[in-house]
Amino acid sequence: MIAYIDGKLAHKDPTYVIIDVNGVGYQIKISLSTYSSLPGGERCKLHTYLHIKEDAHTLYGFTTAAEKDLFLHLISISGVGPNTGLMILSSLSVEEVQQAIVREDVRTIQHVKGIGAKTAQRIILELKDKMKKEALLSDAVMPAASHNTNRAEALSALVTLGFAKNVAEKTLDSIIKREGGNLSVEELIKFALKSS
């Protein structure tokens, strides 16, 4: 298996990158969160997973080991393939997915395009204990605002519009603090666009 690829960023797209390693271009599928956290410079390193099917060998890349680990947990579940796993990680941050699983928040996971109620329940059922163990081991303090599905949707939209993820998160958190937590997704996005 290819654990990581380190090379020159030859092409960057919201769904994939091409990394040139000594004259060989590796096309790697990525999530939106990986896209927004890729460095602006030429050199980049992605943790990778190689998915082999009868008709294709596909590389999936992640800027953090935590994102790759969560991806591997997700695709271990029946009915969740690599493209669905990538869609989940494009819609929600690693922390948001972990929180939704630990809190058994089916609705947050179900808001991801292509995830139905049964798949969301299966993800929670099969990963709940693993996520709780990992949360205890890392003593991760999860921000209370992250369980807000409107915030998650607004964040996803802002990242898709080209905002850096960390900037969008800070902006949304300050808006929620200032305006209150009962804003709709549209209101959150409008406030964020006005404040930038």
Secondary structure, DSSP 4 states (H G I P E B T S, - for coil): ---EEEEEEEEE-SSEEEEEETTEEEEEEE-HHHHHHS-SSSEEEEEEEEEE-SS-EEEEEESSHHHHHHHHHHHTSTT--HHHHHHHHHHS-HHHHHHHHHTT-HHHHHTSTT--HHHHHHHHHHHHHHHHHHHHHHT----GGGG-HHHHHHHHHHHHTT--HHHHHHHHHHHHHHH-TT--HHHHHHHHHHH-
